[in-house]
Amino acid sequence: MKVIGISGSPRNNGNTSYLIQRALEDVEKYGIETKMVNLSDYTIADCIGCEGCKRTYSCVIKDDMQELYPLILQADALVLGSPTYFYDVTAIMKAFLDRMYCIEVFDDEDRSVWMSVNEAMGGKLASVISVCEQEDDRDTGHAALTMKLTLQSLGYRVTDSTEIINLFGRGEAAGNDKAVYLAMRNGQRLAKTLLLRNKIRSNINK
């Protein structure tokens, strides 16, 4: 099994990246392989709605997303994280989510009929972490919801959607016990759910 952590922060060593890494550390405690991805290391263009992916389920835009697609499709689960920029995810996280459109498949004649590649292959798991500077949780806006709803439409069952507030300066997350606890719980629940899935599959196949 493998879990990919994906940070939408422009700061590779910022609070969002740190909390995702803490979640992944707890995933690893259950014997599950992990990998960390910082989207700021990649050049990701916007989806242009060309429908070039309609038949092949792969995006026709040749940029760094082509490196990420195999990692994502091979992974059993994702941990997505983004800081909150004006009540939503960062631009690079939104571009990443939009470019995942290629694994969403629609009926040729009725676009109200659709299914993701992940669903067709049996479904996957994911969890979400959003980080906000403000002290009022209402200021987290739609960041976590944007990631959660997109993942659900892409065939992921989201085990946690965690909103963490009052973090701004670099390194503040490491000194915030509640933030660290929430990130660790996020990773633990994801790992345990993956193990439960495998146990059920094993029992069914006996």
N, C-alpha and C positions, 0 to 999 in steps of 0.2 A: 504493500500500500504506500501511497505517496500523497502528501499534502503540500500545496504550493501557497506561500504567503505572498500577497501582492499589495504593495504600498503605492498609493496615489499621491504621496507627498513629494513636493519638489526638493525636500531636504532628506537625503538618504539616511542621515543619522538623527533625524528628528523624533518627536514623540510618537508619531504614528508608526514609523518603522520599528521603533523600540518595542511598542506594545504588541505588534504583530509577531516580532521575534520572541517575545515572552510567551505568547500563545503557542508558537511553534515548538518552543522548548518543552512545553508540557505535552504536546502531541508526541514528541520524540520519546518521552518517558514510557509510552505505551508500545514502544518498538516500531513506530511508524516513521518512515523516511520523510524528510521535509526539505524544502528549498525556498529561499527568499528571493523575491523579485522586486526591485525598485523601478517603477515605471519611468522615473526621471532619467534612467540610464538608456532609455529607448526613444526612438523617434517614431511617433504614432500619429498618422494623419487622421483627419476626420472621415467618418463614413460619408459617402457622397450619394447614397441611395440609388446606386446604378443597377441593383439587382443582378450583378454579375455572378453572385454566389448562388443563384437560384437553383441551378442543376447540380453543381459540384459540392455545395455546402462549404466552400472555401473562398476567402476574400481575394479579389483580383488585384487589390492595391499592394504593390511590392515595397513594403517598408519593414520596420523591425517587428511588427506584429507577426510576421511570418516566422520569426524565431520563437515567439511565445505560444502560438497555436498548438504545436506538438506537445509542449509542456502541459498546457491546460487540458488538452484532450486526453492525455495519458494519466493525469492526476485523478485520484479518487475524490479529492475534496480541495476546496480553496478557502483561504482566509483573506478576505478583502478588507482593506483599511484606507480611510481617507480623512485628512483634516477637513474642517468645514470652512468653505469659502463662500461668503454671502449666502448662507443657509443651505448650501448644497455641496456636492463633491467638487474636487478640483477639476480643472479643464482636462488634464491628462487622464484622470480616472474616467471622466465622462467619455472621452474619446475611446478609451479602452473598452468600456461597456458597449458603446455604440458599434464598435468593430466586432463585437461578439455576435452581432446580428446574423452573421453568415451561418451560424448553426441553428437558426430558426427557420423552419421549413413550412411553407404555406401550400394549401391545396391550389391547384392550377386555376380552378374556376370559382372558388369561394374562400376568400382570405379570412373569413371568420373561422375557418378550419385550419388549425396549425398545430405543430408539435416540434419540440427541439430535438436535435440529434441526441442529446443526453438522455432525454426521456425515452426515445426509441431504443436506446442501448441499456435501459434499466434504471436510469437516474443516478445522480451524484449528490454529494453533501457540500455545504459551505457554511461559513460564518462571517459576520460583519463587525467591524469596529470603526466607529467614527469618533473623531477628536475635535473638541471645540474650545476656543479660548475663553469664552464667557462663562460666568458663574450660574446663569439661568439656563436650565435645560431646554427652555423653549427656543433658545438661540441656536440649538443644534439643527434646527430647520428640517430639511428633507434629506440630508446626507446619508444617513443610515437607510432610510426608506428607499432612496434611489438605488442603492446597491442591492438591498434585499429584494425589491420587486423585480429588478432586472435579472438577478440570479434565479429567482423562482420561475420567471418566464423562460429561462434557459435550461430548465430541468434540474435545478439544484434544490434540495431541501435545506433550508437555512435553519441551523440548530440554535444560533444565537444572533441577535442584533443588538450590539452593545454601544451605547452612547456615553462617552467619557468627556466631562466638562472641566473647565478651569485649568487647562494646560496650554501654554503658549511658548515660553522660553525653552530653548534647546536643553534637554536633560531633565526637565521638570517631571516627566513621567516616572523616571527612575526613583524619585523621591516621594512619589505619591502612592502610598500603600493601597488605597482603594482602587486606583487605576490599574496597578499591577495585579491585584487580586481578580479584577474583572477580566483582564486579558488572559490570565491563567485559567480561570473558570471557562472562558470561551474555548481555549484549546483543549481542556480536559473533556468537556462535553462533546466536542467534535470527535475527539479520539475514541471516546467510549461508544459513541453512536456508530462510528465506522466498525469497531470491533463487534458490536451487537449485530450490525448488518451482516458481517461475515459469518457470525455464529448461526444466524437464521438461515443464510444461504447454505451453509454446511449441513444443517439439520434437514433442510428440505431435500437436499441432494442425496441423502443417505438411502 
